[in-house]
Amino acid sequence: ALENRLGLERQQRAARRNLIDFACYVDRGIDRDKPVAYWYQAEHLAKRIAPVLELIERGELKRVILNVPLRHWKSSLASEKFPEWWLGRNPKDTVIGASYAASLAEKYSQSVRDTIAKNEHYRALFPGTRLRRDSESKTDWALETSHRGAYRAIGVGGGIAGYPANLIVIDDPNDPNKAESRAETDAVWRWYKNDIRGRAEAWTAIVIVQNRTGENDLTGWLLDPARNDSADPPKDWHAVTIPAEDGNGVYLWEDRFGREFYDKIKRDPYFW
């Protein structure tokens, strides 16, 4: 019994300290006949994305771009588990979560909220992070420790009046169905410059996690010195690009999807 208790305490210490350990501890589900924890150990999640997000939480980075293919759990880690872990470690902070569709932003907000309110493993890790009883909204809610609010969810183009945020996570800001519309991509850029930056203080961390949709998407604007006229010039951004295929013909997550999955997608040069 003592050995089991000590083992549990070690798991909990690791989960409070490290993002992947947190994800594995909190999410006890099964996916494709394997524990979810198994999939969170994938190299692109555990070795390339999580360490960068941990640097953001520690204040060692302030502007991060993560370019990751579709369906590779970028949102599960960056837009769900990361804000949960952040608020566990920083229960007085405020997080803004955004996506091109308000419904997606609401989905991520609901996931974070439900984990904090209902997940027994989360409560064991962070007993001081508790949802305020009168906080019933899915898109704008607070913790007992919040000065104003803990989390706000918005769609791209939506206004963000009010208080600033400690962390802003922008997940797929460009609608893939409108990738060819310059009017749409210009609108996303104006929204970033005028609305998002208006909610950012010097201490605010901004994370953009995106499946690239074209040279005019938000990543394209931010990393282009000729076009980026925002308060965040290209040199300020730490960009991580994770391609679906490496230079040696190995696909990113063959362990999960197999080669046939990627081979089929690769037949469409535009999408690939």
Secondary structure, DSSP 8 states (H G I E B T S, - for coil): -HHHHHHHHHHHHHHHH-HHHHHHHH---EETTEEHHHHHT-HIIIIIIHHHHHHHHTTS-SEEEEE--TTSSHHIIIIIIHHHHHHHH-TT--EEEEESSHHHHHHHHHHHHHHHHH-HHHHHH-TT--B-TT---SSEE-BTT-SS-SEEEEETT----S--EEEEEEE--S-GGGTT-HHHHHHHHHHIIIIIGGGEEEEEEEEEEE----TTSHHHHHT-TTT--SSS-GGG-EEEE--SB-TTS-BTTHHHHHHHHHHHHHT-TTT-
